[in-house]
Amino acid sequence: MVFDYLPEEEKVYWLNYLVRMEVFHENMARRAETVDDSTGMHPRRCALLKEANLFYKDFYATAKSALSPLVSKDAMLDAKVLNFDYKGIGTFSFNYLIRDWAVKPAYQEEVITKSIVQKLVDLELDCSAATALFLGCGTGKYAVNLAPNYKQVEAFDASVLMIWCIERLQQLKTWEVLRKVERNCRKIEDTVERVRLEMTTSELDTIASKVHFFVADALKLPFKPNTIQHIHSIYFTDVLPLHQLYDRIIDYLLVEEGVFIHFGPLEYFFNNSQEMLTAEEVRLFFAQKGYRILCDEFLETKHLFNPNSMRHRVYENWFFIAQKPVASKTAALNVDSCLSLNSSINLQKTAVLNQGAPIEYEYSIALDEAAYQLPEVVYEMLLHCNGSTSINRILEVLELQDIAKEEQRQLLFILQELLDAKMIKI
Ligand SMILES: C[S@@+](CC[C@H](N)C(=O)[O-])C[C@H]1O[C@@H](n2cnc3c(N)ncnc32)[C@H](O)[C@@H]1O
């Protein structure tokens, strides 16, 4: 279960969060008992609001009761744990859960799934032996819909509650949920929507046989490089700056000829406008890295359409597929190559203290579980790798231009190894 494998400090964080949400909705339900006639609010609407708030309260209380047995009293009182600076994403919305799992399939979900499946067929991409990874999968329906095409599906989200809901629906199979619609309603009865969610037997079997849902931060994934055939980024590419997404996920995880599948409107959920790339820039970025562009289309959908509301968004979604080149891993270095560092590497100079002896230093480079000790000269060279300075120029800057041919060959050999391990890039 999702709560079992969270680190202790995250368990405490989530328990506190769930308690706060439970109490908040309980208070909201109580407030809805008192109708203030002067506002014009109809008593029936108050009754609906109270009912919906009690449903939300029960929702958080149920999650809380699953988590609380896993949290010790000591942990709840541990100042270090309580002060833990939680960087995860806590958002949960019934909108995604309902769009994904309402008995009547949501139109948006059908359009997206069908378009992707059709495109995989048109492009003759054989997926039967492939592992697909779904980034920020939310409540998981796309991963389940597309899973029959694949051998194995890995799907994660940073929101514990999104993944918890998938597990809850797996247990319940059907689940009556209420959704508050606080604005844009035509009628009083529209302010609370009653929806029956369902996971069919075939969906349950698909999950059991090949879909692994888990909680994770996209920048800390547990996979080895070059192990994933397809990466699906459905409404996710705009969550992270492209250079991070590319360096740490797409190019790092994809096998040669693996494909990156993007679907969504590039809405951008961060603030640095320099990183809010247009579709054109994203396409150029991949093309410059040698990726083959297999799909570049736009497709309109109503986003999270809710019939009870007079408002919804319409997205002109960008549907983009790029295929990793075969040669990228084995590009050969030469003295004219300009190198840059993978943004996730840990390059370190560590003092080694031996009593009485002068301080010595050790140099190392690490990426995930792979680590190398480096000669000092390679460490110094890496400090100058900025993507635009050639190896020749770096040797000049370090006054090493006259080293013997054999020494230069050895330096290139070490750099080539770092390149193959994706610690540096050309
Ligand atoms: C716009 S929603 C899309 C959800 C899903 N792909 C869909 O289309 O239904 C973005 C999702 O990314 C998740 N998310 C945001 N930042 C994340 C991160 N750093 N790592 C993993 N998931 C993240 C959010 O919790 C949210 O579920």
The ligand as a Gaussian input file, in Angstrom:
#p B3LYP/6-31G(d) Opt

LIG

0 1
 C       -1.738000      18.363000     -14.619000
 S       -1.677000      16.905000     -13.631000
 C       -1.807000      15.636000     -14.831000
 C       -2.131000      14.293000     -14.258000
 C       -2.232000      13.146000     -15.295000
 N       -1.062000      13.030000     -16.120000
 C       -3.454000      13.335000     -16.148000
 O       -3.347000      13.858000     -17.255000
 O       -4.515000      12.974000     -15.683000
 C        0.047000      16.864000     -13.196000
 C        0.387000      15.761000     -12.217000
 O        1.788000      15.804000     -11.973000
 C        2.022000      15.526000     -10.592000
 N        3.333000      16.115000     -10.275000
 C        3.679000      17.418000     -10.179000
 N        4.990000      17.542000      -9.936000
 C        5.500000      16.288000      -9.885000
 C        6.801000      15.748000      -9.676000
 N        7.847000      16.530000      -9.462000
 N        6.959000      14.424000      -9.692000
 C        5.899000      13.600000      -9.909000
 N        4.637000      14.044000     -10.118000
 C        4.441000      15.374000     -10.100000
 C        0.854000      16.161000      -9.867000
 O        0.630000      15.583000      -8.602000
 C       -0.283000      15.882000     -10.856000
 O       -0.934000      14.665000     -10.578000

